[in-house]
Amino acid sequence: EILVCPKCRGELEYREAESELRCSACRVAYRIEDDIPIMLIDEAKPY
Protein backbone atom coordinates (compact mmCIF):
# COMPACT_ATOMS: atom_id res chain seq x y z
CA GLU A 1 0.00 0.00 0.00
CA ILE A 2 1.00 3.59 -0.54
CA LEU A 3 -0.79 5.08 2.49
CA VAL A 4 0.34 4.35 6.03
CA CYS A 5 -0.90 5.55 9.39
CA PRO A 6 0.60 8.99 10.08
CA LYS A 7 0.66 8.23 13.81
CA CYS A 8 2.57 4.91 13.86
CA ARG A 9 3.37 4.15 10.18
CA GLY A 10 1.24 1.01 10.47
CA GLU A 11 -0.72 -0.61 7.65
CA LEU A 12 -4.17 0.82 6.93
CA GLU A 13 -7.28 -1.21 6.16
CA TYR A 14 -9.96 0.33 3.93
CA ARG A 15 -13.47 -0.04 5.35
CA GLU A 16 -15.86 0.82 2.54
CA ALA A 17 -19.07 0.52 4.59
CA GLU A 18 -17.78 3.00 7.19
CA SER A 19 -15.95 5.23 4.67
CA GLU A 20 -12.75 5.11 6.68
CA LEU A 21 -9.22 3.78 6.87
CA ARG A 22 -8.34 1.85 10.02
CA CYS A 23 -4.98 1.24 11.64
CA SER A 24 -5.04 -1.96 13.68
CA ALA A 25 -1.66 -1.15 15.27
CA CYS A 26 -2.76 2.00 17.12
CA ARG A 27 -6.53 1.32 16.83
CA VAL A 28 -7.62 4.58 15.18
CA ALA A 29 -9.76 5.31 12.14
CA TYR A 30 -9.36 8.11 9.59
CA ARG A 31 -12.53 9.20 7.82
CA ILE A 32 -12.87 9.54 4.05
CA GLU A 33 -14.80 12.52 2.65
CA ASP A 34 -15.58 12.82 -1.07
CA ASP A 35 -13.02 10.05 -1.82
CA ILE A 36 -10.28 11.95 0.06
CA PRO A 37 -8.81 10.38 3.21
CA ILE A 38 -8.50 12.85 6.09
CA MET A 39 -5.14 11.75 7.52
CA LEU A 40 -4.90 14.22 10.41
CA ILE A 41 -3.87 12.65 13.71
CA ASP A 42 -5.99 15.13 15.69
CA GLU A 43 -9.10 14.10 13.74
CA ALA A 44 -8.58 10.34 13.98
CA LYS A 45 -11.08 8.50 16.14
CA PRO A 46 -10.45 5.40 18.24
CA TYR A 47 -12.37 2.26 17.35
C-alpha distance matrix in Angstrom:
0.0 3.8 5.7 7.4 10.9 13.5 16.1 14.9 11.5 10.6 7.7 8.1 9.6 10.7 14.5 16.1 19.6 19.4 17.4 15.3 12.1 13.2 12.7 14.7 15.4 17.5 18.1 17.6 16.5 15.7 17.4 16.5 19.6 20.2 16.5 15.8 14.0 16.6 14.9 18.3 19.0 22.6 21.7 19.4 21.3 21.7 21.4
3.8 0.0 3.8 6.6 10.3 11.9 15.1 14.5 11.0 11.3 9.4 9.5 11.7 12.3 16.0 17.4 20.9 20.3 17.8 15.6 12.6 14.2 13.8 16.4 16.7 18.1 19.1 18.0 16.7 15.2 16.9 15.8 18.4 19.0 15.5 14.1 12.5 14.8 13.0 16.4 17.6 21.1 20.4 18.7 21.2 22.1 22.4
5.7 3.8 0.0 3.8 6.9 8.7 11.8 11.9 8.8 9.2 7.7 7.0 9.8 10.4 14.0 15.7 19.0 17.8 15.3 12.7 9.6 11.1 10.8 13.9 14.3 15.1 15.9 14.4 13.2 11.5 13.5 13.0 15.9 17.1 13.9 12.0 9.6 11.5 9.4 12.8 13.9 17.4 16.6 14.9 17.4 18.5 19.1
7.4 6.6 3.8 0.0 3.8 6.2 8.7 8.2 5.1 5.6 5.3 5.8 9.4 11.3 14.5 17.0 19.8 18.2 16.4 13.1 9.6 9.9 8.3 11.3 10.9 11.8 13.2 12.1 11.8 11.0 13.9 14.3 17.5 19.4 16.5 14.4 11.3 12.3 9.3 12.0 12.1 15.8 15.6 13.4 15.8 16.3 17.2
10.9 10.3 6.9 3.8 0.0 3.8 5.4 5.7 4.6 5.1 6.4 6.3 9.8 11.8 14.3 17.1 19.5 17.2 15.8 12.2 8.9 8.3 6.4 9.6 8.9 8.7 10.2 8.9 9.3 8.8 12.3 13.7 16.9 19.4 17.1 14.7 11.1 11.0 7.7 9.6 8.8 12.5 12.6 10.1 12.6 13.0 14.3
13.5 11.9 8.7 6.2 3.8 0.0 3.8 5.9 5.6 8.0 10.0 10.0 13.5 15.0 17.4 19.9 22.1 19.6 17.8 14.3 11.6 11.4 9.7 12.8 11.6 10.5 12.5 10.6 11.2 10.0 13.3 14.8 17.5 20.0 18.1 15.1 11.7 10.7 6.9 7.6 6.8 10.6 11.6 10.1 13.2 14.2 16.3
16.1 15.1 11.8 8.7 5.4 3.8 0.0 3.8 6.1 8.0 10.9 11.2 14.5 16.5 18.4 21.3 23.1 20.3 19.2 15.5 12.9 11.7 9.2 11.7 9.8 7.8 10.4 9.2 11.0 10.9 14.5 16.7 19.5 22.5 20.9 18.0 14.4 12.8 9.3 8.9 6.3 9.8 11.4 9.5 12.0 12.3 14.8
14.9 14.5 11.9 8.2 5.7 5.9 3.8 0.0 3.8 5.3 8.9 10.5 13.9 16.6 18.8 22.0 24.0 21.5 20.7 16.9 13.8 12.0 8.7 10.3 7.5 6.9 10.2 10.3 12.5 13.1 16.8 18.9 22.0 24.8 22.7 20.1 16.5 15.7 12.1 12.4 10.1 13.5 14.9 12.4 14.3 13.7 15.6
11.5 11.0 8.8 5.1 4.6 5.6 6.1 3.8 0.0 3.8 6.8 8.9 12.6 15.2 18.0 21.0 23.4 21.4 20.1 16.5 13.0 11.9 9.0 11.0 8.9 9.5 12.3 12.1 13.3 13.3 16.8 18.2 21.4 23.7 21.1 18.7 15.3 15.3 11.7 13.0 11.7 15.4 16.3 14.0 16.2 16.0 17.4
10.6 11.3 9.2 5.6 5.1 8.0 8.0 5.3 3.8 0.0 3.8 6.5 9.8 13.0 15.6 18.9 21.2 19.4 18.6 15.1 11.4 9.6 6.3 7.7 6.0 7.8 10.1 10.7 11.9 12.8 16.2 17.7 21.2 23.6 20.9 19.0 15.5 15.9 12.8 14.6 13.1 16.7 17.0 14.0 15.5 14.7 15.3
7.7 9.4 7.7 5.3 6.4 10.0 10.9 8.9 6.8 3.8 0.0 3.8 6.8 10.0 13.0 16.1 18.6 17.4 16.6 13.4 9.6 8.4 6.1 7.5 7.7 10.0 11.0 11.5 11.7 12.4 15.4 16.2 19.9 21.8 18.8 17.5 14.4 15.6 13.1 15.7 14.9 18.4 18.0 14.9 16.2 15.6 15.4
8.1 9.5 7.0 5.8 6.3 10.0 11.2 10.5 8.9 6.5 3.8 0.0 3.8 6.5 9.5 12.5 15.1 13.8 12.8 9.6 5.9 5.3 4.8 7.3 8.9 10.3 10.2 9.7 8.9 9.3 11.9 12.7 16.4 18.4 15.5 14.4 11.3 12.8 11.0 13.9 13.6 16.9 15.7 12.6 13.8 13.7 13.3
9.6 11.7 9.8 9.4 9.8 13.5 14.5 13.9 12.6 9.8 6.8 3.8 0.0 3.8 6.3 9.5 12.0 11.4 10.9 8.4 5.4 5.0 6.4 7.9 10.7 12.3 11.0 10.7 9.2 10.1 11.8 12.3 16.0 17.8 14.9 14.8 12.1 14.1 13.2 16.2 16.1 19.0 17.2 14.0 14.4 14.1 12.8
10.7 12.3 10.4 11.3 11.8 15.0 16.5 16.6 15.2 13.0 10.0 6.5 3.8 0.0 3.8 6.1 9.1 8.9 7.8 6.2 4.6 6.5 9.2 11.2 14.1 15.1 13.4 12.3 9.6 9.6 10.0 9.7 13.2 14.6 11.7 12.3 10.1 12.8 12.9 16.1 16.9 19.3 16.9 14.3 14.7 15.2 13.8
14.5 16.0 14.0 14.5 14.3 17.4 18.4 18.8 18.0 15.6 13.0 9.5 6.3 3.8 0.0 3.8 5.7 5.6 5.9 5.4 5.9 7.2 10.6 12.0 15.5 16.0 13.5 12.3 9.4 10.1 9.6 9.7 12.9 14.5 12.4 13.5 11.6 13.8 14.6 17.4 18.0 19.8 17.0 14.4 14.0 14.3 12.3
16.1 17.4 15.7 17.0 17.1 19.9 21.3 22.0 21.0 18.9 16.1 12.5 9.5 6.1 3.8 0.0 3.8 5.5 4.9 6.7 8.5 10.7 14.2 15.8 19.2 19.6 17.1 15.6 12.2 12.0 10.4 9.3 11.8 12.5 10.6 12.7 11.9 14.5 16.1 19.0 20.2 21.8 18.6 16.6 16.3 17.2 15.3
19.6 20.9 19.0 19.8 19.5 22.1 23.1 24.0 23.4 21.2 18.6 15.1 12.0 9.1 5.7 3.8 0.0 3.8 5.7 8.1 10.6 12.1 15.8 16.9 20.5 20.6 17.5 16.1 12.9 13.3 11.3 11.0 12.9 14.0 13.0 15.1 14.3 16.3 18.1 20.6 21.5 22.5 19.2 17.2 16.2 16.9 14.5
19.4 20.3 17.8 18.2 17.2 19.6 20.3 21.5 21.4 19.4 17.4 13.8 11.4 8.9 5.6 5.5 3.8 0.0 3.8 5.5 8.6 9.9 13.7 15.1 18.5 18.0 14.9 13.0 9.7 10.1 8.2 8.8 11.0 13.0 12.4 13.7 12.3 13.6 15.4 17.4 18.1 18.9 15.5 13.6 12.5 13.5 11.5
17.4 17.8 15.3 16.4 15.8 17.8 19.2 20.7 20.1 18.6 16.6 12.8 10.9 7.8 5.9 4.9 5.7 3.8 0.0 3.8 7.2 9.9 13.6 15.9 18.9 18.4 15.9 13.4 9.7 8.7 6.1 5.3 7.7 9.5 8.6 9.9 8.9 10.7 12.9 15.4 16.8 17.8 14.4 12.9 12.9 14.6 13.5
15.3 15.6 12.7 13.1 12.2 14.3 15.5 16.9 16.5 15.1 13.4 9.6 8.4 6.2 5.4 6.7 8.1 5.5 3.8 0.0 3.8 6.4 10.0 12.6 15.4 14.8 12.5 9.9 6.2 5.4 4.2 5.1 8.7 11.3 9.8 9.8 7.4 8.8 10.1 12.6 13.6 15.1 12.0 9.9 10.2 11.8 11.1
12.1 12.6 9.6 9.6 8.9 11.6 12.9 13.8 13.0 11.4 9.6 5.9 5.4 4.6 5.9 8.5 10.6 8.6 7.2 3.8 0.0 3.8 6.9 9.8 12.3 12.2 10.6 8.5 5.5 5.1 6.4 7.4 11.2 13.6 11.4 10.7 7.6 9.1 9.0 11.8 12.4 14.7 12.4 9.7 10.6 11.6 11.1
13.2 14.2 11.1 9.9 8.3 11.4 11.7 12.0 11.9 9.6 8.4 5.3 5.0 6.5 7.2 10.7 12.1 9.9 9.9 6.4 3.8 0.0 3.8 6.2 9.0 9.0 7.1 5.9 4.3 6.4 8.7 10.7 14.5 17.2 15.1 14.3 10.9 11.7 10.7 12.8 12.3 14.6 12.8 9.4 9.4 9.2 8.4
12.7 13.8 10.8 8.3 6.4 9.7 9.2 8.7 9.0 6.3 6.1 4.8 6.4 9.2 10.6 14.2 15.8 13.7 13.6 10.0 6.9 3.8 0.0 3.8 5.5 6.0 5.4 5.5 6.3 8.4 11.6 13.7 17.5 20.2 18.0 16.6 13.0 13.3 11.3 13.0 11.6 14.5 13.7 10.1 10.5 9.5 9.4
14.7 16.4 13.9 11.3 9.6 12.8 11.7 10.3 11.0 7.7 7.5 7.3 7.9 11.2 12.0 15.8 16.9 15.1 15.9 12.6 9.8 6.2 3.8 0.0 3.8 5.7 4.8 7.2 8.8 11.7 14.7 16.9 20.7 23.4 21.2 20.2 16.6 17.0 15.0 16.5 14.7 17.2 16.6 12.8 12.3 10.2 9.2
15.4 16.7 14.3 10.9 8.9 11.6 9.8 7.5 8.9 6.0 7.7 8.9 10.7 14.1 15.5 19.2 20.5 18.5 18.9 15.4 12.3 9.0 5.5 3.8 0.0 3.8 5.7 8.3 10.8 13.3 16.8 19.1 22.8 25.6 23.4 21.8 18.2 18.1 15.5 16.4 14.1 16.8 17.0 13.5 13.5 11.4 11.4
17.5 18.1 15.1 11.8 8.7 10.5 7.8 6.9 9.5 7.8 10.0 10.3 12.3 15.1 16.0 19.6 20.6 18.0 18.4 14.8 12.2 9.0 6.0 5.7 3.8 0.0 3.8 5.8 9.2 11.7 15.3 18.2 21.6 24.7 23.0 21.1 17.3 16.5 13.9 14.1 11.2 13.6 14.1 10.6 10.6 8.5 9.6
18.1 19.1 15.9 13.2 10.2 12.5 10.4 10.2 12.3 10.1 11.0 10.2 11.0 13.4 13.5 17.1 17.5 14.9 15.9 12.5 10.6 7.1 5.4 4.8 5.7 3.8 0.0 3.8 7.0 10.3 13.4 16.5 19.9 23.1 21.6 20.2 16.5 15.9 14.1 14.5 12.0 13.9 13.4 9.7 8.5 5.8 5.9
17.6 18.0 14.4 12.1 8.9 10.6 9.2 10.3 12.1 10.7 11.5 9.7 10.7 12.3 12.3 15.6 16.1 13.0 13.4 9.9 8.5 5.9 5.5 7.2 8.3 5.8 3.8 0.0 3.8 6.8 10.0 13.3 16.5 19.9 18.7 17.0 13.4 12.3 10.8 11.1 9.0 10.7 9.7 6.0 5.3 4.3 5.7
16.5 16.7 13.2 11.8 9.3 11.2 11.0 12.5 13.3 11.9 11.7 8.9 9.2 9.6 9.4 12.2 12.9 9.7 9.7 6.2 5.5 4.3 6.3 8.8 10.8 9.2 7.0 3.8 0.0 3.8 6.4 9.6 12.9 16.3 15.1 13.8 10.3 9.7 9.2 10.3 9.5 11.1 9.0 5.5 5.3 6.1 6.6
15.7 15.2 11.5 11.0 8.8 10.0 10.9 13.1 13.3 12.8 12.4 9.3 10.1 9.6 10.1 12.0 13.3 10.1 8.7 5.4 5.1 6.4 8.4 11.7 13.3 11.7 10.3 6.8 3.8 0.0 3.8 6.7 9.9 13.2 12.1 10.3 6.8 6.0 6.0 7.6 8.2 9.9 7.3 5.0 6.8 9.1 10.2
17.4 16.9 13.5 13.9 12.3 13.3 14.5 16.8 16.8 16.2 15.4 11.9 11.8 10.0 9.6 10.4 11.3 8.2 6.1 4.2 6.4 8.7 11.6 14.7 16.8 15.3 13.4 10.0 6.4 3.8 0.0 3.8 6.5 10.1 9.7 8.5 6.0 5.7 7.8 9.5 11.0 11.8 8.4 7.4 8.5 11.3 11.8
16.5 15.8 13.0 14.3 13.7 14.8 16.7 18.9 18.2 17.7 16.2 12.7 12.3 9.7 9.7 9.3 11.0 8.8 5.3 5.1 7.4 10.7 13.7 16.9 19.1 18.2 16.5 13.3 9.6 6.7 3.8 0.0 3.8 6.7 5.9 5.3 4.2 5.9 8.8 11.2 13.6 14.6 11.4 10.8 12.3 15.0 15.2
19.6 18.4 15.9 17.5 16.9 17.5 19.5 22.0 21.4 21.2 19.9 16.4 16.0 13.2 12.9 11.8 12.9 11.0 7.7 8.7 11.2 14.5 17.5 20.7 22.8 21.6 19.9 16.5 12.9 9.9 6.5 3.8 0.0 3.8 5.4 5.2 6.4 7.2 10.8 12.7 15.5 16.0 12.6 13.1 14.6 17.7 18.1
20.2 19.0 17.1 19.4 19.4 20.0 22.5 24.8 23.7 23.6 21.8 18.4 17.8 14.6 14.5 12.5 14.0 13.0 9.5 11.3 13.6 17.2 20.2 23.4 25.6 24.7 23.1 19.9 16.3 13.2 10.1 6.7 3.8 0.0 3.8 5.5 8.4 10.1 13.6 15.7 18.9 19.4 16.2 16.8 18.3 21.3 21.5
16.5 15.5 13.9 16.5 17.1 18.1 20.9 22.7 21.1 20.9 18.8 15.5 14.9 11.7 12.4 10.6 13.0 12.4 8.6 9.8 11.4 15.1 18.0 21.2 23.4 23.0 21.6 18.7 15.1 12.1 9.7 5.9 5.4 3.8 0.0 3.8 6.6 9.5 12.3 15.3 18.2 19.5 16.5 16.4 18.1 20.8 20.7
15.8 14.1 12.0 14.4 14.7 15.1 18.0 20.1 18.7 19.0 17.5 14.4 14.8 12.3 13.5 12.7 15.1 13.7 9.9 9.8 10.7 14.3 16.6 20.2 21.8 21.1 20.2 17.0 13.8 10.3 8.5 5.3 5.2 5.5 3.8 0.0 3.8 6.3 9.1 11.9 15.1 16.5 13.9 14.1 16.5 19.3 19.9
14.0 12.5 9.6 11.3 11.1 11.7 14.4 16.5 15.3 15.5 14.4 11.3 12.1 10.1 11.6 11.9 14.3 12.3 8.9 7.4 7.6 10.9 13.0 16.6 18.2 17.3 16.5 13.4 10.3 6.8 6.0 4.2 6.4 8.4 6.6 3.8 0.0 3.8 5.8 9.0 11.8 13.6 11.2 10.8 13.3 15.9 16.7
16.6 14.8 11.5 12.3 11.0 10.7 12.8 15.7 15.3 15.9 15.6 12.8 14.1 12.8 13.8 14.5 16.3 13.6 10.7 8.8 9.1 11.7 13.3 17.0 18.1 16.5 15.9 12.3 9.7 6.0 5.7 5.9 7.2 10.1 9.5 6.3 3.8 0.0 3.8 5.8 8.9 10.2 7.8 8.3 11.3 14.4 15.9
14.9 13.0 9.4 9.3 7.7 6.9 9.3 12.1 11.7 12.8 13.1 11.0 13.2 12.9 14.6 16.1 18.1 15.4 12.9 10.1 9.0 10.7 11.3 15.0 15.5 13.9 14.1 10.8 9.2 6.0 7.8 8.8 10.8 13.6 12.3 9.1 5.8 3.8 0.0 3.8 6.4 8.9 7.7 7.5 11.0 13.6 15.5
18.3 16.4 12.8 12.0 9.6 7.6 8.9 12.4 13.0 14.6 15.7 13.9 16.2 16.1 17.4 19.0 20.6 17.4 15.4 12.6 11.8 12.8 13.0 16.5 16.4 14.1 14.5 11.1 10.3 7.6 9.5 11.2 12.7 15.7 15.3 11.9 9.0 5.8 3.8 0.0 3.8 5.5 5.4 6.4 10.2 13.0 15.7
19.0 17.6 13.9 12.1 8.8 6.8 6.3 10.1 11.7 13.1 14.9 13.6 16.1 16.9 18.0 20.2 21.5 18.1 16.8 13.6 12.4 12.3 11.6 14.7 14.1 11.2 12.0 9.0 9.5 8.2 11.0 13.6 15.5 18.9 18.2 15.1 11.8 8.9 6.4 3.8 0.0 3.8 5.4 5.3 8.7 10.8 13.9
22.6 21.1 17.4 15.8 12.5 10.6 9.8 13.5 15.4 16.7 18.4 16.9 19.0 19.3 19.8 21.8 22.5 18.9 17.8 15.1 14.7 14.6 14.5 17.2 16.8 13.6 13.9 10.7 11.1 9.9 11.8 14.6 16.0 19.4 19.5 16.5 13.6 10.2 8.9 5.5 3.8 0.0 3.8 5.7 8.4 11.0 14.5
21.7 20.4 16.6 15.6 12.6 11.6 11.4 14.9 16.3 17.0 18.0 15.7 17.2 16.9 17.0 18.6 19.2 15.5 14.4 12.0 12.4 12.8 13.7 16.6 17.0 14.1 13.4 9.7 9.0 7.3 8.4 11.4 12.6 16.2 16.5 13.9 11.2 7.8 7.7 5.4 5.4 3.8 0.0 3.8 6.4 9.9 12.8
19.4 18.7 14.9 13.4 10.1 10.1 9.5 12.4 14.0 14.0 14.9 12.6 14.0 14.3 14.4 16.6 17.2 13.6 12.9 9.9 9.7 9.4 10.1 12.8 13.5 10.6 9.7 6.0 5.5 5.0 7.4 10.8 13.1 16.8 16.4 14.1 10.8 8.3 7.5 6.4 5.3 5.7 3.8 0.0 3.8 6.8 9.5
21.3 21.2 17.4 15.8 12.6 13.2 12.0 14.3 16.2 15.5 16.2 13.8 14.4 14.7 14.0 16.3 16.2 12.5 12.9 10.2 10.6 9.4 10.5 12.3 13.5 10.6 8.5 5.3 5.3 6.8 8.5 12.3 14.6 18.3 18.1 16.5 13.3 11.3 11.0 10.2 8.7 8.4 6.4 3.8 0.0 3.8 6.5
21.7 22.1 18.5 16.3 13.0 14.2 12.3 13.7 16.0 14.7 15.6 13.7 14.1 15.2 14.3 17.2 16.9 13.5 14.6 11.8 11.6 9.2 9.5 10.2 11.4 8.5 5.8 4.3 6.1 9.1 11.3 15.0 17.7 21.3 20.8 19.3 15.9 14.4 13.6 13.0 10.8 11.0 9.9 6.8 3.8 0.0 3.8
21.4 22.4 19.1 17.2 14.3 16.3 14.8 15.6 17.4 15.3 15.4 13.3 12.8 13.8 12.3 15.3 14.5 11.5 13.5 11.1 11.1 8.4 9.4 9.2 11.4 9.6 5.9 5.7 6.6 10.2 11.8 15.2 18.1 21.5 20.7 19.9 16.7 15.9 15.5 15.7 13.9 14.5 12.8 9.5 6.5 3.8 0.0
